[in-house]
Amino acid sequence: MNRPRRPHTLSGRAVRAVEDIGSVLGPGVVTGAADDDPSGIATYSQAGAQFGYGLLWTQLLSYPLMVAVQLVCAHIGRVTGSGLAHAMTRCFPRFAVTLLVGILLVANVINLGADLTAMGAAAALVVGGGRHLFVIAFALLTVGLLLFVSYARYANVLKWLTFSLFAYVGVILLVRIDWNQALLGLVWPRHFGKDGLLTIVALFGTTISPYLFFWQSSQEAEDLAAEHRRPLSRAPRSAPRQFRRMRVDTIVGMGFSELIAMAIIITSAATLHVQGVTEVASAEQAAEALRPIAGQFAFALFALGIIGTGLLALPVLAGSAAFAVSEARGWKSGLERKPKQARAFYAIIVAAVAIGVLFDWSGVDPMRALFWSAALNGVCAVPIMVAMMIVAHRPAVMGRFTERWLLMSFGWAATAVMAVASAAMLVSFF
């Protein structure tokens, strides 16, 4: 005897709504959230401490450019079924791609090491204990998850970690903000002196970062492999639906990233800058500085946010480096593969994290490393973006799905902005 169906309950609808959202939001949201890593936190904190609300305009400018660039990356991965580095080898000599990937690798390892140090120091601030032990623990956790957890399950873990970024929205609610000055800083470009240009390039570099290009394209290809689907070049009927999904995913992910970036700049401007603190030595110092100004709860939220974003960013930094190097050299790669099936790929991940741990004992100033790695990202992003835009418009790679003029226009505009900002910074030093 058939039992009558239960009526749809509110909780059932809520579960289905969450599942529907989860099916749309994926690589774009994770990429956007990973953009606000401890390096980004340190750079945004320094910008707010040194210039108050005056550099908020950089985030408004970078948002449409960031969306365009990351959407191009997503399209390349979904159309070709391979990552960005592999697609580049179909347009450029392998030695040229290897050079670009080498620049990425150096920036990623520095970034990863500084992120680990910031996370260890933040954990020590919150719960006490030695920083080095936390650094080792975070490194082992990251490597263990990447080596022994299936890609599908790990991708879901990364999605949930994005919620840690709401800590910075929570901090805004606990501090007094001059909203008139904040709105002025959002729409009125200024601070084009030597220090301002360096910070602008660092802001653009930590927002439009090369490791994000390689990660998002590779994750779209990974999703194809995990779902046993063919790339759009071989299954064009699914293209309209997939392009809509990537557009929503990327717009939401990059918007989320920019919201958090602005929240950190505003928080630092409203607390550190107004108190005359214009130099932030580390991301954890930014958290510590909030304690007497904004209270214990704001300090704890900020510090815990550093740990949460670090746990999200570490696999992205290590994974994007492994994808880029492996694809450029023609090695087997993919988080859906077992370690013994892609030994070189996983060896790069382990080596990158191990060097990051050693960085914690090097005596290098973590804040300077974080800030300068962001500036380095801004400079080295330019040739990578040029190569990427050429790939996106090459029929031999993209087939019938070469990028349309609107997205290409924004992509080239982003490349031009990064080039002009980097050139102006370099000129200001001579």
CORNORQUI-V6324 format. One line per field, one symbol per residue. phi: phi as a letter, one per 20 degrees, with the letter a starting at -180 (. if undefined). psi: psi as a letter, one per 20 degrees, with the letter a starting at -180 (. if undefined). Layout:
phi = ???
psi = ???
//
This chain:
phi = .fefffffeffffffffffffffeebgffffffffefgffgffffffffedmefdfffffffgfffgffffffffgfffemcfffffffedcgffffffffffgfffffffffffgffffffffffdnoeffffgfffffffffffeddfggffffffgfffffffgffffgfdcedeffffffffddfamdfgfffffffffffeeddgffgffffffffffgffeldefffdcffeggffffffffgfffffffffffgfffffffffdfffenedcdfaffffffffgfedoffffffffffgffffffegffffffffffffffemefbpffefgfebffgfffgfffffffffgfefnfffffffffffffgfffffffffffffffdegfdemfdgffffffffffffffffffffffffffed
psi = ppqqqqqprghghgghgghgghhgpdhggggghhhlrhggggghggghghjcjijhhhhggighggggghhgggggghghjrrggghhiihqqhhgghgghgggggggggggghgggggghghhhgirapghhhggghghggggghhipqgghhhhghghhhihiihhhhhhijqppnhghghghhiopamkaghggghgghghhigmphhhghggghhghghgghjlqqqhhimhhiggghhgghggggggghggghggghhgggghgifggijjoipohrhhhhghhhgigirhggggggghhggghghhhghgggghgggggghhikqprpiiqqhiimggghhggggghghhghhhjhjpohghggghhgggghgihghhhggghgghjohhgicikqqrhghhghghggggghggggghgghii.
//
